[in-house]
């Protein structure tokens, strides 16, 4: 029998999966950056905002993509 929490996620995930994903292409990366910008506009500096954790997660996904795909700038 599945955990109740997993069932909740199964119901909530399909519409969210279009916005929260590991980017594998530049297009996916750019869409994620736009989404992060929207989250930042909503959350601002309010660490207690309901979407603050989501903003952090999306930021980590973007950072990971950049580390793997964006060459570092030379000084």
Secondary structure, DSSP 8 states (H G I E B T S, - for coil): ---HHHHHHHHHHHHHTTTS----SHHHHHHHHHHHHHHHHHHTT-TTSTTHHHHHHHHHHHHHHHHHHS-----
